[in-house]
Every structure is written in C-alpha cells, then in structure tokens.
C-alpha cells in the first residue's frame, strides 16, 4: 500500500513537470501579452462581456497578445477581441467538472490539470493584468498577482481592476480594514488601478511596455516578470 502511494505521488510529480514544460515551451516566444480575467458566467449580452471584448481588441491593435483562462464569459470575450485584432489569442484551459468549456476564439491553447501550474503561466508570460468582474477564481488570480508584486517576487506590472461599481467596495474594504489596522501599507494600494476607461488601460499597458523595453536595453537581457 505504501509503495502504491509513493508510485502515485511520483506520477503526479511527472504530470506537474509536464504541464510546466509544455507551458514554457509553447509560450516562450509569445512576446508582450496581457492577461484578462473575469467570470465564466457572464453572457455575450453582458456589459462587462462587451467591455472585455473591446478592451482585448484595443490591446491587440496596439500589438499585445491576449491571454485568458480559455473558457466562456469574460475569457471568451478576451480571446474574441484578440482574434478580431489578428493577434495571438492564448487560452490556458483548466479541467473542471462544470463551467469550463474551451471557447472557439483561441489560436493557441494549452490544457492544465493543476491551477498552480496554470497561474504560473499567467504571471510568467504577462506584462499586465486586467481583472473584470468575476468570482472566487478571479479574486484568487488578482490577489496572487497583488501579493507577488507587494512582496517584490515579480517585476512591477500594471494590475488593473476594471469596473468601479463592481470592484470599488473591495478597495474600500482594504482601505477601511487591513490598512486601518496596519496590516498593509499605504503604498500597497498604489499597486492597483481601478478604472472604467478602456483607453486608460491601453495607455498604462503601452507605457509599461516602453518602460520594460528601456530596462531590457539597459540590462542587455530579457526581463521576465515570472517567478
């Protein structure tokens, strides 16, 4: 019995390594890419779906590839906008018992069994994050990126909450509770941008790309934001 457990754990390790290896291999030449997060449950008639589609298309027009979780809802809108702009449209699909069905707008698709391997790809190959309204998964992705930047485990990158009405209460709570209790620092709030303006997002991403290109030129090697 003990030997069987050890054998299963060994195979699990190989599966994990395989997911990282495929991700590194498939995405290494992606270039400048933006990750767009949000709910799988928002339909094409949703205001947020249409905003995600417009945002992804505008970012694509500026030359950014788009990465999403590959499913329906906001993820579909992001991949659809990228496809409309004619840029690389990446879907990092996760195997789930419900909700997650790959959308048809991806031209580069990877499948993951493990959330942590999938999230590592978002961080490693993105130069900016945009979080539209979503549930626990979106919150998880937002707070992981926020924590990595707050602890300086990754290079700073734009972390944007799109939708003031939806996200404003969360930022108010952070100011009213963790900040007031001294559990975060005032400068930690500066990591996050809250907006409803597509063009503000596009401008932030373009400015960050200029900054990164300058740093690459100064250092002589690529600045990979990933862990």
N, C-alpha and C positions, 0 to 999 in steps of 0.2 A: 504493500500500500504506500509506504513512504517513497519507494522508488518510483511508483506511478506518479505521485505528486511532483517529485523532482523533475521527472520527464516532461510533465505538462508545463511546469514553470519554464523549463528550457525552451520548449517550443513557443511559449508566449514571448520569451525574450527575442527569439528569431523573428516572430511576426512584428514585434515593435521595431526591431532594427530594419526590417524590410520596408516598413512604412516610412521611416526616416530616410532610408537610402533612396527610395523611389522619389520622394519629395525633393530631396536635394538634387537628384539627377534631372528631374523634369522641370524644375523651376529655376535652376541656376542661371539661365540666360534670359530671365524674364524682363530685366530692366526695371525702370521705375514703375511701381504699381501701388494702387490704393486699395485697401480692404474696406468693403462696405458690409455692415452688419445690420440685422433687423429681423423682425418676426417672419416666420414661415406662414403665418396665418392671415396676413394682410392680402386682400384680393386686388386684382388689377383696377377695380373701380375705387380703391382707396386713395385718398390724397397723398398719403405717405408713399405708396407704391409709385405714383406718378412723379413725386419729387425724387425718389431714388433713381428712377429711370432717367429723368432729366439730368440729375447730378452725375450719374455714371457716363451719360453721353457727353456732357460738357468736359468731364475729366478726360475722357477718351479723345475728344477733339484737341485737347492740349497735349496729347501724346502719352498719357498714362494708361497702363494696363489696369484691369479691374479684377480683384479677387473677391469672391464671395464664398459662402458655405455651400453653394451649389444647389440649394433646394428651391422651393417655391417662395411666394411672397416677396419680401424685400430683396432676397437673394436673387430671385428671378429677374426682378426689375433692374438690379445692378448688372447682371450678365446681359440682359437685353439692351441696356444702354450702351454697354461696351461693344456689343455686336453691331448696333446701329452706327457706332462711330468707326467701326472697322479695326478695332484694336484687340489685343489678346484678352480673352474673357475666360478667366480661370474659375472653376468650381471645385472646392475642396469638400467633397461629399462625405457625409458620415452615415454609417449604417445604424438606423433607428427602427424600432418596432412600429412607429407611426410618424406621420407628417413628412418625413424626409424622402421625397422623390426627386431625382435629378431633373433640373429644368433643361429645356432644349436649346438654351442660348449660350452654352459653353462651347468654346473651341479648344479648350484644354481642361481635362477633367481627371481628378485623382479621387480614389476612394479610400476612406480611413475607417478603421475599426476603433481606434483609440482617440479620444478627444484631445489628450495632451500632445500627441504627435501632430494632429491637425492644427492645434493652436500654435505650435511652434512654427509651422509654415507661415501662418498669418504674420507672426512677428518678424520672422527672418526675412521675408520677401516683400514686405510693405514699407513704403516711406510715409504713410499716413493712414490714419484710421477714421472712418466716419460711422458713427452708430446712430441709426434711425430707430424709431420705436420698436421695442421687442420685449421678450420675456426673460426668463432666467438665463437662457443661453447668451443673449445679447449682453445682459448685465455681467455675466461671467467674463465674456470677452473684453468688455470695457474695463472692468476692474483689474483684470490681469495686465492689460496694457498700461493702465494707470500705475499699478504697483511697480512694474518693471521700470517705468520712467522715474517714478518717485525715488526708487532705490538705486537709480543710475545703473541698472543692469543692461539697458539698451541705450543707444543714442537717442536724444530727444527727437520726437516726430510729432506732427500735428495730431491731436486727439480731439475729435470734434463730436459733440452731441448735437444732432440735427433734429430740431423740433422743440422750441422753447416751452410750449404748453405741456408737452409730454415730459421733458427732462427737467424743467425748472424746479419742480418740487424736490427732486433728488439733490440738486445742487443747493437748494435752500436748507435741506436737512443736513448736508455735510457742513455748511456754514454754521447752522444753529446748534448742532450736537457735537460731532467729532472736533470741529475747530474750536468751539467754545470750551470744550473740556481739555483742550491742549493735546488732543490725540493726533492731529495733523497740524502742519504748519501753514501759515497764510500763503506762502509761495507754492505749496502743493496744489492749491486751487487754480494757480496760473497755468498748470499743465493742460487744463481742459478749456475748450472753447464751446460756448453754447450759442447756436445761431439758427435762423430760419432762412438764411440767404445763400442760395446756391453759389453765386459768384464770390461770396466771401470765402467759401470752402475752396473753390478753384484757385483763388488768389493765394490762399495760405499754402496750398499744396505746391503751386508753382514757385512761391518764394522759398519753401523748404527745399525744393529740388535745386534751385540756384545755390542755396547755402551748401548743400551737400556736394554739388559739383565743385565749388570752391575748395571745400575741405579735401576732396579727392585730389584736386590739382596740387594742393599744398603738401599733402602727405605722400603722394605718388602711388597710393594703393587704394583699393575699394574700401569704403566704409560700410560694412554690412551691419544693419541695425539689429540683427538677430542675436540670440543668446549664444 
